Amino acid sequence: MTEFLTLIPPADARKVLFSHLDFSGIESETVSVLQSLNRVSAEDIFALHALPNFTRSSVDGYAVKASDTYGATESMPAYIKVAGEVEMGTRPTLRAESGFALLIHTGGMLPVGADAVVMVEYVQQTGDGEVEVSRPVAVGENIIQVGEDVKEGDLILAKGSRIRPSEIGGLVALGISTLRVARRVAVGIISTGDEVVPLGAEIQPGKVRDVNSYTLSALVESKGAFARLYGVVPDRAEDLASVARHALEECEVVLITAGSSASVRDMTADVINQLGNPGVLVHGINTKPGKPTILGICEGKAVIGLPGNPVSALVNGLLFVVPLIEKLSLQTIDLPLPSIRATLNVNLASQAGREDWQPVRLVQKESIWYAEPVFGKSNLIFTLSSADGLVCIPANATGLSAGEQVDVYPF
């Protein structure tokens, strides 16, 4: 049986992989803003005009001169005549003179002469064309000034930023309908194994359905990349080499699931070495699950061998495939993985010197969120389906204790 090479920590393995890739020649394309979700900006984008481009009210109420409200209280209200109403979407034709107010709605353009807005909650109509104001306002209160959101020429989206719904809203607010983004990374996905059958095939004793192609495809697509599925390849090196070579021609990244463990029937490492130089860089990651992961480079493209067990494949997809997609998508804004703080509710044991990733579900009890481990073997896909995220037990620890605060990383 073939032995693993020296196991290395996941962070070091990523550095080895990235050090052999050239991220400078990544292509970009122009897309509509509505098609840009989860894509990465390939250019700096600046505000074409101020936002907002007119002074407006941030509340429903009455536009006034602030000085007319000074000293107003519930027992001694200020009385102000109502001169009219500011219609939404139009420039006010009336001025706010001293002693007069104009009814205004949230987002309405502030009329000339007004310098504050009294919230409607602090105004009572008297019935004779005037209102009682029971609370004073300061100059500028309840008003959004021109350029308070962004000023003309401000950088609103830096090159290398991943585009979220909030960025789409900001771009649309400024009238930007198209932008240049990094071209979607094509990720080829190959499943291997004589026992694996595609979705839709009749299941027979001894056979299992191809889970990894679909979980990894969903993971890849959720990160803004494009998944190409190359089906299930039997356990024959020549067949795998042929399909992998075809995938490598069409994709920037190729994932091969199964065939990464140290078994006489597993030949992924040999195939990667055949596909191009330098071949296999890392064979064995110091982590659980997913120790037999392979990282390779073939003629400038990444080829990753992931374990066949669904939990191992998905966890190591999060550790290696997602960061690779981000780098190949020109993402330069490195943000920490989003996490949820929770209290571990049982002890978790771990082997010192190995990074463990434990599936957990989040359970709320009396307003406290607890991380409850979901135990199961790495070939049981519903171990992840019933979990909400992963807890990392660092390599320098021998476990985590019940009651300890942990970060839960959603997937």
C-alpha positions in Angstrom: 0.0 0.0 0.0 1.3 3.5 -0.9 2.1 5.7 2.1 1.1 9.3 2.4 3.7 11.9 2.0 4.3 14.2 5.1 1.0 15.6 6.3 0.9 19.4 6.4 -1.6 21.8 8.0 -4.4 23.2 5.7 -3.1 26.8 5.8 0.4 25.6 4.7 -1.1 23.4 2.0 -3.0 26.4 0.5 0.2 28.5 0.4 1.9 25.7 -1.5 -0.9 25.5 -4.0 -1.2 29.2 -4.5 2.5 29.7 -4.8 2.5 27.7 -8.0 -0.4 29.6 -9.7 -0.3 32.8 -11.7 -3.3 35.0 -10.8 -2.2 38.0 -13.0 -3.7 36.9 -16.3 -7.3 36.4 -15.3 -9.8 37.7 -17.9 -12.8 40.0 -17.2 -16.1 40.6 -18.9 -18.9 43.2 -18.8 -22.2 42.1 -17.3 -25.4 43.8 -16.2 -25.6 44.8 -12.6 -28.5 42.3 -12.2 -26.2 39.5 -13.3 -23.3 40.5 -11.0 -24.4 38.9 -7.7 -21.4 37.0 -6.2 -19.1 38.1 -9.0 -15.9 40.0 -8.3 -15.4 43.5 -9.6 -12.5 43.8 -12.1 -12.4 47.6 -11.8 -12.6 50.4 -9.4 -16.0 52.1 -9.6 -16.6 55.7 -8.6 -19.8 57.6 -7.9 -21.0 59.5 -11.0 -22.9 61.9 -8.8 -23.7 62.6 -5.1 -26.2 60.4 -3.3 -28.6 61.6 -2.4 -28.5 64.4 -5.0 -31.0 66.5 -3.2 -31.7 67.3 0.5 -34.6 65.1 1.7 -36.6 64.1 4.7 -35.7 60.9 6.6 -39.1 60.7 8.3 -42.8 61.4 7.8 -43.5 64.8 9.4 -43.5 68.5 8.8 -40.7 70.6 7.2 -40.1 73.6 9.4 -37.7 76.3 10.4 -36.1 74.7 13.5 -36.3 78.0 15.4 -40.1 77.9 15.3 -40.0 74.8 17.5 -37.6 75.9 20.2 -39.0 75.6 23.7 -41.9 73.4 22.6 -43.1 70.8 25.2 -46.2 68.6 25.6 -47.6 71.1 28.1 -46.5 74.2 26.1 -46.6 73.2 22.4 -45.5 75.4 19.6 -48.3 76.3 17.1 -47.4 76.4 13.4 -49.6 77.1 10.4 -49.6 74.4 7.7 -48.9 76.0 4.3 -49.4 72.8 2.2 -47.8 69.5 1.3 -44.6 68.4 -0.5 -45.6 66.0 -3.2 -43.3 63.0 -3.6 -41.1 62.9 -6.7 -41.4 66.7 -7.4 -39.5 69.8 -6.5 -41.5 71.8 -3.9 -43.1 75.0 -5.2 -43.8 76.3 -1.8 -41.3 77.8 0.6 -41.1 77.1 4.4 -41.6 80.6 5.8 -41.2 81.5 9.4 -44.3 80.3 11.3 -45.4 77.9 8.6 -44.8 74.2 8.0 -45.2 71.8 5.1 -46.3 68.2 5.4 -43.5 66.0 4.0 -43.1 62.3 3.6 -40.0 60.1 4.0 -37.7 60.7 1.0 -39.5 63.9 0.0 -37.4 66.9 -1.2 -36.9 69.5 1.5 -38.5 72.8 0.5 -36.5 76.0 0.4 -36.5 77.8 3.8 -36.9 74.6 5.9 -33.9 73.4 7.9 -35.4 70.5 9.9 -38.3 68.1 10.0 -40.5 67.4 13.0 -41.6 63.7 13.1 -45.3 63.2 12.8 -45.4 61.4 16.2 -44.7 64.8 17.8 -47.3 66.7 15.9 -51.0 67.1 16.6 -53.5 68.7 14.2 -55.7 71.3 15.7 -58.3 71.3 13.0 -58.0 75.0 11.9 -55.1 74.7 9.5 -52.3 74.6 12.1 -50.5 72.0 14.2 -49.2 71.6 17.7 -45.5 70.7 17.9 -44.7 69.0 21.3 -41.0 68.6 20.8 -38.3 70.9 19.5 -36.0 70.0 16.6 -32.4 71.1 15.9 -31.2 72.4 12.6 -30.6 69.5 10.3 -32.6 67.0 12.4 -34.4 64.3 10.4 -32.8 65.5 7.2 -30.4 63.7 4.8 -28.0 66.1 3.2 -26.7 66.1 -0.4 -23.8 63.6 -0.6 -24.4 62.3 2.9 -24.3 58.7 1.5 -21.6 59.2 -1.1 -20.1 62.2 -2.7 -19.4 62.6 -6.4 -16.2 60.9 -7.3 -16.1 58.7 -4.2 -14.8 55.1 -4.6 -17.9 53.0 -4.2 -16.7 49.6 -5.3 -13.0 48.6 -5.2 -11.5 46.2 -7.7 -11.4 42.8 -6.1 -14.6 43.2 -4.1 -17.2 40.5 -4.2 -20.6 41.9 -5.2 -23.4 41.4 -2.7 -27.1 42.5 -2.8 -26.1 45.7 -1.0 -23.5 46.6 -3.7 -26.1 45.9 -6.4 -28.5 48.3 -4.7 -25.8 51.0 -4.5 -24.8 50.6 -8.1 -28.4 50.9 -9.3 -29.0 53.9 -7.0 -26.2 55.7 -8.9 -27.6 54.7 -12.3 -24.8 52.2 -13.1 -26.3 49.4 -15.2 -23.2 47.5 -16.3 -19.7 46.8 -14.8 -16.6 44.7 -15.5 -16.2 41.6 -13.4 -13.8 38.7 -13.3 -14.8 36.0 -15.7 -16.4 33.1 -14.0 -14.0 30.4 -13.0 -14.8 27.1 -14.7 -14.5 24.2 -12.3 -14.6 20.6 -13.7 -15.9 17.9 -11.4 -15.2 14.3 -11.9 -16.5 11.4 -9.7 -14.7 8.1 -9.7 -15.5 4.6 -8.5 -17.0 1.3 -9.9 -19.6 1.5 -7.2 -20.8 5.0 -8.1 -23.8 5.6 -10.3 -25.2 8.9 -11.7 -28.4 10.5 -10.6 -31.3 8.9 -12.2 -29.7 5.5 -12.6 -31.4 2.5 -11.0 -29.6 1.7 -7.7 -28.4 -1.9 -7.3 -26.9 -3.7 -4.3 -23.3 -2.6 -3.8 -23.9 0.7 -5.7 -24.1 4.3 -4.4 -25.4 7.4 -6.0 -23.0 10.1 -7.1 -23.4 12.7 -4.3 -20.1 14.6 -4.6 -20.7 15.9 -8.1 -23.8 17.7 -6.9 -22.7 18.9 -3.5 -19.5 20.3 -4.9 -21.3 21.8 -7.9 -23.6 23.6 -5.5 -20.7 24.8 -3.5 -18.8 26.1 -6.6 -21.9 27.8 -8.0 -22.6 29.5 -4.7 -19.2 31.2 -4.9 -19.8 32.7 -8.3 -17.9 30.0 -10.3 -19.3 27.8 -13.0 -19.4 24.0 -12.5 -18.9 21.5 -15.3 -19.9 18.0 -14.5 -17.9 15.2 -16.3 -19.9 12.3 -14.8 -18.7 9.1 -13.1 -15.5 7.4 -14.3 -14.8 3.8 -13.4 -11.7 2.7 -11.5 -9.4 2.6 -14.5 -6.4 4.9 -14.8 -6.6 5.3 -18.5 -10.3 6.3 -18.4 -9.7 8.8 -15.6 -6.7 10.3 -17.4 -8.7 10.8 -20.6 -11.6 12.5 -18.8 -9.3 14.6 -16.6 -7.3 15.7 -19.6 -10.5 16.8 -21.4 -11.7 18.7 -18.2 -8.3 20.4 -17.9 -8.6 21.8 -21.4 -12.0 23.3 -20.6 -11.6 24.4 -17.0 -9.3 26.5 -14.8 -9.7 24.0 -11.9 -10.4 20.3 -11.9 -11.8 18.3 -8.9 -11.5 14.6 -8.8 -13.4 12.9 -6.0 -12.4 9.5 -4.6 -9.1 8.0 -5.7 -7.1 10.1 -3.2 -6.6 7.6 -0.4 -3.5 5.3 -0.1 -5.1 2.3 -1.8 -3.9 0.0 -4.6 -7.2 0.9 -6.5 -6.7 4.6 -6.1 -4.8 6.2 -8.9 -5.7 9.9 -8.8 -2.1 11.0 -7.8 -0.6 9.0 -10.7 -3.1 10.6 -13.1 -2.4 14.1 -11.9 1.3 13.5 -12.4 0.6 12.4 -16.0 -1.5 15.5 -16.8 1.4 18.0 -16.6 4.1 19.5 -14.5 4.8 19.9 -11.7 2.0 17.4 -10.8 1.2 16.5 -7.2 2.4 19.1 -4.7 0.7 17.9 -1.6 -0.7 14.4 -0.8 -2.1 14.4 2.6 -3.5 17.2 4.8 -3.2 17.2 8.6 -6.9 17.5 9.2 -10.0 15.5 9.9 -12.0 14.8 7.9 -10.1 14.7 4.6 -6.6 13.6 5.3 -6.1 12.0 1.9 -6.7 15.3 -0.1 -4.3 15.9 -3.0 -3.3 19.3 -4.3 -1.6 19.5 -7.7 -0.8 21.9 -10.5 -0.8 20.7 -14.1 0.6 23.2 -16.7 -0.5 26.2 -14.7 -4.0 24.8 -13.6 -5.1 23.5 -10.3 -6.1 19.8 -10.0 -7.5 18.7 -6.6 -8.2 15.2 -5.5 -10.9 15.1 -2.8 -11.9 12.1 -0.7 -14.9 10.1 -1.9 -16.7 10.3 1.4 -19.3 13.2 1.0 -18.5 14.9 4.4 -14.8 14.8 3.7 -15.2 16.1 0.2 -17.5 19.0 1.2 -15.4 20.1 4.2 -12.2 20.1 2.1 -14.0 21.8 -0.7 -14.7 24.6 1.8 -11.0 24.6 2.9 -9.4 24.5 -0.5 -11.8 24.9 -3.4 -13.5 28.0 -2.1 -10.3 30.0 -1.4 -9.0 29.0 -4.8 -12.1 30.2 -6.5 -11.8 33.5 -4.6 -8.2 34.0 -5.8 -9.0 33.0 -9.4 -11.9 35.4 -9.3 -9.6 38.4 -8.6 -11.0 38.7 -5.1 -8.4 40.8 -3.2 -10.4 41.9 -0.2 -9.6 39.1 2.2 -12.3 38.9 4.8 -12.5 36.3 7.6 -14.9 33.4 7.3 -18.3 34.5 8.6 -19.1 32.8 11.9 -21.6 32.6 14.6 -20.6 32.6 18.3 -22.1 29.8 20.3 -21.5 27.8 23.5 -20.3 24.2 23.0 -22.7 21.9 24.9 -20.5 18.8 25.2 -16.8 18.0 25.3 -15.1 17.4 22.0 -11.9 15.3 21.9 -9.2 15.8 19.3 -5.8 14.5 18.4 -3.0 17.0 19.2 -1.3 18.2 16.1 -4.3 17.7 13.8 -6.9 20.3 12.8 -10.4 18.8 13.2 -13.6 20.2 11.7 -16.7 19.1 13.6 -20.2 19.5 12.2 -22.6 21.1 14.7 -26.2 22.2 14.8 -27.2 25.4 16.4 -29.8 25.1 19.2 -31.3 28.0 21.1 -32.2 27.6 24.8 -33.3 30.6 26.9 -31.9 33.1 24.4 -28.5 31.3 24.4 -27.2 29.7 21.2 -25.5 26.3 21.8 -23.3 24.4 19.3 -24.4 20.7 19.5 -22.0 18.3 17.7 -23.5 16.1 15.0 -21.5 12.9 15.1 -21.3 10.6 12.1 -18.8 9.0 9.8 -17.4 10.8 6.8 -19.4 8.8 4.3 -22.8 9.8 5.8 -24.0 12.8 3.9 -26.8 13.6 6.4 -24.2 14.3 9.0 -23.9 17.6 7.2 -27.5 17.9 6.1 -28.6 17.9 9.8 -25.8 20.4 10.8 -25.7 24.2 10.5 -22.0 24.6 10.3 -18.5 23.5 11.4 -16.4 24.1 14.5 -12.7 24.0 14.1 -10.6 22.4 16.7 -7.1 23.8 16.2 -4.1 21.6 15.8 -2.5 22.8 19.1 -5.5 21.6 21.1 -6.5 18.2 22.4 -10.1 19.1 22.2 -12.7 21.6 23.4 -14.6 21.7 26.6 -18.4 22.0 27.2 -19.3 25.5 28.0 -16.5 26.9 25.9 -17.3 29.7 23.4 -16.7 28.6 19.8 -17.0 30.0 16.3 -19.5 28.1 14.1 -18.8 28.5 10.4 -22.0 28.1 8.4 -21.8 26.2 5.1 
